[in-house]
Amino acid sequence: SVPLIMGITEVYYPELAFAQLAYGASILSFLGGARWGFAIPESSPAKPDWLNLANSTVPALMAWIALLFRDNLIEANIMLIMGFGMALHYDLSLLPTYPSWFKALRTILTLDRKS
């Protein structure tokens, strides 16, 4: 991983740091798309109403804003961490009908991203 490489070599590579940020932003955007896809089917417990569909766009917007902070990677990563935290909160408490394996996976991956 990029932080491990930079920690071991004790050299800061801004291109690698931004690549890591872009990767995190793409994952956060994917989470919003997964939520959108969960709400669209007629049989879904999360109805495709204004609240569910609007909330599914928030992760992608937060990821985009994080990428706009390209000159300040600390602020950009804080924005991503907030986005991952909000997405996790929404998935665990506001959409309790997600499968349990998905909730466990989301929790582990979010905590891994925050560390």
N, C-alpha and C positions, 0 to 999 in steps of 0.2 A: 504494500500500500504506500501511497505517496507520503503520508506523515512518517511512516516507519523509515522510508528511504532517507528523508530529510533529517530525521532524528539520528540515524546511524552515521550518516556522512557529515552531519553538522553543517550542511550547506542548504541554503534556501533557494529553491528553484521556483520562481514566480509562475512560469508556464505550467509546471506540474501542479502547483497549488490551484491555479485557475481551472485546470483540467479536472481536478478533484471536485471543485465547486460546480462545474458544469455537469459532472456526473450526478452529483447530489440533486441538482436542479431537475435533471431529466427524470430521476427516480421520483421526486416529489410530484412532478407533473403527471407521471404515470399513476400515482395513487389517486389523483383527482379523476383521471380517466376511468380507473377501476370503479370508483364510486359512481360515476355517471353510468357506466355499463351495468352496475348492480341495480340502479333505480329504473332503468328503461323497461325491462320486461314486465308484461302485465301481471305475472305471478309473483313479482317481487314484493316483499313486505315493505320496502322503502318505495313509496309511490313517487312517480315522476312529477312531483309538484314543484312549485317555485323554490321552496326551502331546500329540498334535496338537490335539485339541479344547480341552483346558485351556489350552494356549499361545495359542490363538486368542482367548481371553477376556481375556488380559493387557492388550493395548492399550486395550480399552474401559475396563477397570478403572483403568488409569493415567490415562486421559483424565478419568474421573469424579473421581478423587482430585485431579487438577490443578484442576478446576473448584471443588472445595471450598476451594482456597486463594485464593478470589476477592479477599480483602483483601491478599494479598501476591503480586503478579503475578510477582515474580522467582522465588519458589519454585514457583509454578504453571508458569512457562515452563521451569524446570529439569526439572520432572517430565515435561512434554511432550517435551523434548529427549531425556531418558532413554528415554521410551517409543518415540520414533521411532528412536533408536539400537538399542534392543533388537529392535524389529520388523525393522529392516534386517538386523541380524546373523542373526536367525532366517531371514529370507527368503533371504539369500545363502549361508549356510553350512549350515543345517540342512535346508533344502528346495532342494537343488541342481537339482531337476527343473522349477523354474519356467522359463518361456520366457526366452531371453536378453534380448529387448526389454523384458520386465517388470522384470528385474533392473536393467537400465540406467536405466529410468525411475524405479524406486524409489530408486536411488542418487542420481540427480540431484535428485529432489524432496526426499529426506531431507537432503542437504547444503545445499540451498536453504533449508530450514526451519531448519536449525541456524545458518545465518549471520544 
